[in-house]
Amino acid sequence: MSAPAAGTYLDLWRARLDRLGASPTLAAGTRLVRRVAPSAAAPLALYAVYTLLLFVVFLGATFPHEAILRRALDPGPAAPISVDLRGVSLGWTLGYTIDELRILSRGADPTLPVLDATHVYAAPSILGLLRGRPFPLSLAASLYGGSLEATTDLGTDAYDVHAKVSGLDVARYAGLRLFLEGTLQGHVNGSVELSGNPTKPMTTNGTLDLRATDLALEAGKLRGITIPDLHFPELRLAGTIKSGRVELPDLSARGREVSVTGTGTLLLSHPLAATLINLDLTITPAPDLPDNLRLALNLIPGELTATGEKKLHLTGTFAQPKAK
């Protein structure tokens, strides 16, 4: 192609591009692009921040949260329990939602979990995250037909827990069937506040206030021993904990067959089964107490009063209690 012919060809294409650029639609699109495109350092920085935010959002959406939580909550192969969870998602407030969280006794029937919570929500402290730790951590969960609300702060040598439970249906708690047969009914409400060093029970401080209503055990067996049917419309356990010593000034259970009142102390130890017991209890039978239950009451060590009450002193440990 000769030079004049090439020039004519280029002039022709320039004319076509000029006519195309004069199109109202294309002109409006060009003006919009120029308006939103960065033309200085400040808009360019904003675009960089926007890109970074998008990266964080997509990273959070595709991050393997469930696998990370499984590893974080795994107590190790030597622990007597294991943790199982499903349905993990991360919310906009950096809080985790877990559809179901179960704590299982290792080697036991997996259908009988020690703890089974659903709709678990765990929200870390934003200020804590800025310091490199998620605590204090706010927790909420549906638990056996009731609810759990808690705030916990955990460290390498200290912990602080505030928890409140409402409307727990004990009939839904399958973990009792690991060591107790029979039908258990009732509802539990209460609150617990604990703080201290997890490895040093003598540093534990806090308060305890638990109440149960319409508590009943029917057709019960404990390690093969038949337990007479018991019904307690009202039960309360309240006390304070100072330096590992649990003071129980208000221990009462009003029952249809028997009523129990008492006071005393517990001295926390590690493991928990080694906790020392020192309780003074008074068992008052109902006037129409069934014969089988009256026989069982007579077999319990203690002092029988003239009014038919049984007074006993409970000592020993949780693992090996002694009554006299």
C-alpha positions as semicolon CSV with decimal commas, in nm:
position;residue;x (nm);y (nm);z (nm)
1;M;0,000;0,000;0,000
2;S;0,141;0,342;-0,099
3;A;0,185;0,624;0,151
4;P;-0,107;0,838;0,011
5;A;-0,339;0,536;0,018
6;A;-0,241;0,457;0,379
7;G;-0,307;0,815;0,483
8;T;-0,650;0,809;0,321
9;Y;-0,731;0,480;0,502
10;L;-0,634;0,626;0,841
11;D;-0,835;0,943;0,777
12;L;-1,137;0,727;0,702
13;W;-1,107;0,540;1,036
14;R;-1,058;0,868;1,227
15;A;-1,381;1,000;1,078
16;R;-1,566;0,683;1,181
17;L;-1,430;0,706;1,540
18;D;-1,530;1,075;1,559
19;R;-1,886;0,989;1,451
20;L;-1,895;0,703;1,708
21;G;-1,768;0,931;1,984
22;A;-2,040;1,181;1,901
23;S;-2,307;0,924;1,991
24;P;-2,508;1,055;2,295
25;T;-2,506;0,716;2,470
26;L;-2,131;0,666;2,436
27;A;-2,064;1,025;2,535
28;A;-2,269;0,984;2,855
29;G;-2,083;0,662;2,942
30;T;-1,748;0,832;2,888
31;R;-1,844;1,120;3,119
32;L;-1,954;0,871;3,391
33;V;-1,627;0,679;3,373
34;R;-1,426;1,000;3,398
35;R;-1,636;1,109;3,695
36;V;-1,585;0,792;3,906
37;A;-1,232;0,707;3,793
38;P;-0,956;0,820;4,030
39;S;-0,787;1,133;3,907
40;A;-0,585;1,221;4,217
41;A;-0,413;1,063;4,514
42;A;-0,715;1,084;4,750
43;P;-0,962;0,898;4,523
44;L;-0,692;0,642;4,446
45;A;-0,643;0,581;4,820
46;L;-1,020;0,535;4,862
47;Y;-1,021;0,278;4,585
48;A;-0,735;0,096;4,760
49;V;-0,932;0,088;5,089
50;Y;-1,241;-0,034;4,905
51;T;-1,040;-0,312;4,739
52;L;-0,891;-0,412;5,075
53;L;-1,239;-0,427;5,234
54;L;-1,363;-0,648;4,953
55;F;-1,064;-0,876;5,005
56;V;-1,138;-0,904;5,379
57;V;-1,507;-0,976;5,316
58;F;-1,438;-1,249;5,061
59;L;-1,164;-1,394;5,281
60;G;-1,406;-1,411;5,574
61;A;-1,673;-1,572;5,356
62;T;-1,443;-1,843;5,221
63;F;-1,228;-1,898;5,534
64;P;-1,250;-2,254;5,681
65;H;-1,403;-2,136;6,011
66;E;-1,538;-2,477;6,112
67;A;-1,201;-2,647;6,070
68;I;-1,025;-2,373;6,266
69;L;-1,278;-2,389;6,551
70;R;-1,256;-2,768;6,566
71;R;-0,880;-2,742;6,609
72;A;-0,908;-2,462;6,865
73;L;-1,165;-2,649;7,079
74;D;-1,004;-2,992;7,054
75;P;-0,887;-3,082;7,409
76;G;-0,644;-3,346;7,277
77;P;-0,650;-3,726;7,254
78;A;-0,561;-3,769;7,624
79;A;-0,862;-3,568;7,748
80;P;-1,167;-3,756;7,879
81;I;-1,397;-3,550;7,656
82;S;-1,415;-3,449;7,290
83;V;-1,588;-3,156;7,119
84;D;-1,810;-3,187;6,812
85;L;-1,969;-2,901;6,622
86;R;-2,148;-2,833;6,296
87;G;-2,282;-2,539;6,099
88;V;-2,024;-2,266;6,172
89;S;-2,061;-1,919;6,020
90;L;-1,909;-1,576;6,082
91;G;-2,134;-1,272;6,118
92;W;-2,072;-0,907;6,030
93;T;-2,000;-0,830;6,398
94;L;-1,715;-1,087;6,394
95;G;-1,931;-1,319;6,608
96;Y;-1,949;-1,691;6,537
97;T;-2,281;-1,874;6,506
98;I;-2,273;-2,252;6,560
99;D;-2,581;-2,458;6,476
100;E;-2,491;-2,732;6,728
101;L;-2,211;-2,779;6,981
102;R;-2,172;-3,110;7,165
103;I;-1,931;-3,222;7,436
104;L;-1,894;-3,600;7,438
105;S;-1,749;-3,837;7,694
106;R;-1,466;-4,010;7,508
107;G;-1,545;-4,375;7,441
108;A;-1,909;-4,343;7,555
109;D;-2,228;-4,358;7,352
110;P;-2,221;-4,056;7,113
111;T;-2,600;-4,027;7,141
112;L;-2,559;-3,935;7,511
113;P;-2,355;-3,612;7,507
114;V;-2,236;-3,451;7,828
115;L;-2,353;-3,118;7,684
116;D;-2,564;-3,041;7,380
117;A;-2,625;-2,675;7,289
118;T;-2,786;-2,536;6,974
119;H;-2,788;-2,192;6,809
120;V;-2,468;-2,099;6,990
121;Y;-2,354;-1,740;6,939
122;A;-2,005;-1,629;7,048
123;A;-1,907;-1,265;7,006
124;P;-1,554;-1,148;7,093
125;S;-1,471;-0,809;7,237
126;I;-1,366;-0,569;6,959
127;L;-1,132;-0,393;7,202
128;G;-0,991;-0,732;7,299
129;L;-0,931;-0,819;6,934
130;L;-0,728;-0,500;6,894
131;R;-0,514;-0,630;7,180
132;G;-0,472;-0,969;7,013
133;R;-0,722;-1,172;7,222
134;P;-1,100;-1,225;7,186
135;F;-1,187;-1,185;7,556
136;P;-1,414;-1,098;7,721
137;L;-1,628;-1,329;7,510
138;S;-2,009;-1,304;7,511
139;L;-2,200;-1,630;7,471
140;A;-2,565;-1,715;7,411
141;A;-2,723;-2,051;7,332
142;S;-3,040;-2,256;7,336
143;L;-2,996;-2,528;7,598
144;Y;-3,242;-2,813;7,664
145;G;-3,548;-2,606;7,589
146;G;-3,411;-2,308;7,782
147;S;-3,141;-2,049;7,733
148;L;-2,786;-1,974;7,841
149;E;-2,626;-1,630;7,857
150;A;-2,265;-1,592;7,966
151;T;-1,962;-1,368;7,960
152;T;-1,621;-1,526;8,001
153;D;-1,266;-1,399;8,023
154;L;-0,997;-1,666;8,001
155;G;-0,624;-1,625;8,047
156;T;-0,329;-1,855;8,091
157;D;-0,349;-1,830;8,471
158;A;-0,692;-1,679;8,543
159;Y;-1,056;-1,693;8,440
160;D;-1,373;-1,494;8,505
161;V;-1,714;-1,640;8,419
162;H;-2,065;-1,497;8,461
163;A;-2,345;-1,728;8,348
164;K;-2,723;-1,735;8,369
165;V;-2,953;-2,022;8,273
166;S;-3,330;-2,000;8,230
167;G;-3,593;-2,269;8,177
168;L;-3,364;-2,571;8,138
169;D;-3,574;-2,885;8,095
170;V;-3,380;-3,164;8,270
171;A;-3,591;-3,427;8,092
172;R;-3,406;-3,331;7,772
173;Y;-3,063;-3,385;7,926
174;A;-2,943;-3,717;7,784
175;G;-2,610;-3,708;7,968
176;L;-2,770;-3,830;8,292
177;R;-2,835;-4,166;8,129
178;L;-2,460;-4,229;8,132
179;F;-2,488;-4,321;8,502
180;L;-2,856;-4,291;8,603
181;E;-3,157;-4,486;8,484
182;G;-3,516;-4,371;8,510
183;T;-3,728;-4,071;8,420
184;L;-3,614;-3,730;8,536
185;Q;-3,833;-3,420;8,507
186;G;-3,816;-3,057;8,613
187;H;-3,686;-2,715;8,518
188;V;-3,376;-2,529;8,636
189;N;-3,301;-2,157;8,660
190;G;-3,005;-1,984;8,815
191;S;-2,683;-1,792;8,793
192;V;-2,316;-1,861;8,858
193;E;-2,023;-1,620;8,893
194;L;-1,674;-1,767;8,920
195;S;-1,320;-1,633;8,902
196;G;-0,977;-1,766;8,988
197;N;-0,692;-1,978;8,857
198;P;-0,814;-2,296;8,680
199;T;-0,519;-2,498;8,810
200;K;-0,553;-2,371;9,170
201;P;-0,903;-2,437;9,314
202;M;-0,811;-2,249;9,634
203;T;-0,812;-1,921;9,435
204;T;-1,176;-1,962;9,330
205;N;-1,423;-1,687;9,427
206;G;-1,782;-1,622;9,327
207;T;-2,149;-1,684;9,395
208;L;-2,393;-1,965;9,321
209;D;-2,773;-1,952;9,303
210;L;-2,963;-2,243;9,147
211;R;-3,335;-2,318;9,168
212;A;-3,532;-2,616;9,040
213;T;-3,909;-2,654;9,014
214;D;-4,121;-2,968;8,976
215;L;-3,813;-3,190;8,996
216;A;-3,901;-3,561;8,991
217;L;-3,718;-3,892;8,959
218;E;-3,926;-4,199;8,881
219;A;-3,821;-4,563;8,826
220;G;-3,465;-4,457;8,901
221;K;-3,158;-4,677;8,936
222;L;-2,807;-4,568;9,028
223;R;-2,539;-4,827;8,953
224;G;-2,803;-5,099;8,966
225;I;-2,950;-4,981;9,299
226;T;-3,320;-4,894;9,282
227;I;-3,408;-4,543;9,397
228;P;-3,762;-4,484;9,529
229;D;-3,968;-4,230;9,337
230;L;-3,898;-3,877;9,455
231;H;-4,079;-3,552;9,378
232;F;-3,953;-3,206;9,474
233;P;-4,179;-2,915;9,375
234;E;-3,911;-2,674;9,497
235;L;-3,533;-2,700;9,534
236;R;-3,275;-2,430;9,602
237;L;-2,896;-2,425;9,630
238;A;-2,733;-2,090;9,705
239;G;-2,398;-1,989;9,843
240;T;-2,077;-1,792;9,812
241;I;-1,725;-1,903;9,725
242;K;-1,421;-1,746;9,889
243;S;-1,069;-1,876;9,834
244;G;-1,198;-2,214;9,720
245;R;-1,433;-2,254;10,017
246;V;-1,803;-2,287;9,923
247;E;-2,034;-2,161;10,198
248;L;-2,386;-2,306;10,167
249;P;-2,617;-2,128;10,414
250;D;-2,931;-2,208;10,214
251;L;-2,972;-2,565;10,092
252;S;-3,336;-2,674;10,078
253;A;-3,554;-2,920;9,892
254;R;-3,927;-2,929;9,959
255;G;-4,057;-3,267;9,850
256;R;-4,378;-3,466;9,846
257;E;-4,214;-3,770;10,006
258;V;-3,931;-3,607;10,202
259;S;-3,798;-3,256;10,256
260;V;-3,432;-3,175;10,305
261;T;-3,273;-2,868;10,462
262;G;-2,912;-2,809;10,542
263;T;-2,607;-2,592;10,574
264;G;-2,236;-2,652;10,540
265;T;-1,926;-2,604;10,333
266;L;-1,736;-2,754;10,042
267;L;-1,361;-2,723;9,993
268;L;-1,283;-2,727;9,622
269;S;-1,003;-2,955;9,505
270;H;-0,850;-3,077;9,181
271;P;-0,989;-3,299;9,042
272;L;-1,343;-3,196;9,133
273;A;-1,423;-3,547;9,263
274;A;-1,170;-3,486;9,544
275;T;-1,367;-3,186;9,677
276;L;-1,414;-3,214;10,055
277;I;-1,769;-3,219;10,194
278;N;-1,888;-3,091;10,533
279;L;-2,269;-3,072;10,540
280;D;-2,531;-3,095;10,815
281;L;-2,862;-3,217;10,673
282;T;-3,208;-3,271;10,817
283;I;-3,444;-3,508;10,635
284;T;-3,813;-3,470;10,720
285;P;-4,045;-3,746;10,593
286;A;-4,404;-3,683;10,490
287;P;-4,675;-3,830;10,715
288;D;-4,789;-4,065;10,437
289;L;-4,438;-4,173;10,337
290;P;-4,448;-4,502;10,138
291;D;-4,315;-4,806;10,324
292;N;-4,030;-4,872;10,078
293;L;-3,907;-4,515;10,114
294;R;-3,943;-4,524;10,494
295;L;-3,727;-4,837;10,496
296;A;-3,465;-4,663;10,281
297;L;-3,473;-4,363;10,516
298;N;-3,415;-4,589;10,817
299;L;-3,108;-4,738;10,646
300;I;-2,944;-4,397;10,612
301;P;-2,693;-4,335;10,895
302;G;-2,775;-4,051;11,130
303;E;-2,968;-3,951;11,437
304;L;-3,343;-4,014;11,443
305;T;-3,532;-3,750;11,642
306;A;-3,851;-3,799;11,841
307;T;-4,050;-3,627;11,564
308;G;-3,923;-3,871;11,301
309;E;-3,665;-3,646;11,141
310;K;-3,327;-3,784;11,042
311;K;-3,024;-3,566;11,115
312;L;-2,697;-3,662;10,949
313;H;-2,349;-3,523;10,902
314;L;-2,206;-3,571;10,552
315;T;-1,828;-3,572;10,512
316;G;-1,567;-3,723;10,279
317;T;-1,537;-3,629;9,914
318;F;-1,764;-3,620;9,611
319;A;-1,613;-3,951;9,501
320;Q;-1,641;-4,115;9,847
321;P;-1,902;-3,943;10,067
322;K;-1,953;-4,058;10,428
323;A;-2,268;-4,013;10,634
324;K;-2,301;-4,039;11,013
